Amino acid sequence: QVQLVESGGGLVQPGGSLRLSCAASGTVFSIFEMGWYRQVPGKQRELVASMTKGGRINYGAFVKEKFTISRDNAKNMAYLQMSDLKPEDTAVYYCKAEGLITTSWGEEHDYWGQGTQVTVSS
């Protein structure tokens, strides 16, 4: 059974920084792409950043160099460094693993974490 668990969310003042972590546990042979998404009530979930195993990165249009994604393929982990946070960055941040291979014959699935709340407020 594979699980994605996010951590690192919380309350931060405007202009502050947070680092989110996502850990994939269970039987994981490899993960093609790991990404971060966010969602606020009443709105669609949107891409923040994603990164392939080979290092190709895609950022959401709103990111504007405030956020940096990284991953540790050996540990099946992904990170999101967020800086200069603003109240509009308040959301639940979700980790997604795409093309996660769980067997030696290449069976793959996509997984979502449960999300971690990020609140930017003074």
C-alpha positions, 0 to 999 in steps of 0.5 A, spaced: 500 500 500 502 506 497 501 513 501 503 520 500 504 524 506 505 531 506 508 535 512 511 542 513 504 546 513 502 551 518 501 559 519 506 564 517 506 571 516 506 575 510 512 575 507 514 569 510 517 562 508 515 555 509 518 548 506 513 543 504 515 535 504 512 529 501 514 522 502 512 516 498 511 510 503 510 503 501 512 499 495 515 504 490 520 502 485 520 509 482 516 515 481 515 519 474 513 525 476 512 528 483 508 535 484 504 540 488 497 542 487 493 547 491 486 548 492 482 553 496 474 552 497 470 553 491 476 553 486 479 548 482 485 545 484 491 548 481 498 546 479 503 549 483 509 545 481 511 539 478 518 535 477 519 529 473 524 524 475 529 526 470 529 533 473 524 537 468 520 542 472 513 545 470 511 551 475 504 554 475 503 561 472 502 564 478 509 562 481 513 567 479 519 565 482 517 565 489 516 557 489 522 552 488 520 544 487 525 539 488 525 532 489 530 526 492 529 520 488 532 515 492 528 517 498 521 518 494 520 525 497 519 532 494 519 538 497 516 545 495 520 551 498 515 557 498 518 564 500 515 571 500 508 568 502 502 572 501 495 571 504 492 569 497 497 563 497 493 560 503 490 554 501 491 546 502 497 544 498 497 537 495 502 532 493 501 528 487 505 522 484 504 520 477 507 514 474 508 511 481 511 504 479 509 499 485 511 492 482 517 489 478 513 488 472 512 496 471 505 496 474 503 504 475 498 508 478 497 515 480 497 517 488 494 524 492 496 525 499 491 528 504 494 535 503 497 540 508 494 547 510 498 553 509 495 559 512 498 566 511 496 571 515 498 576 520 
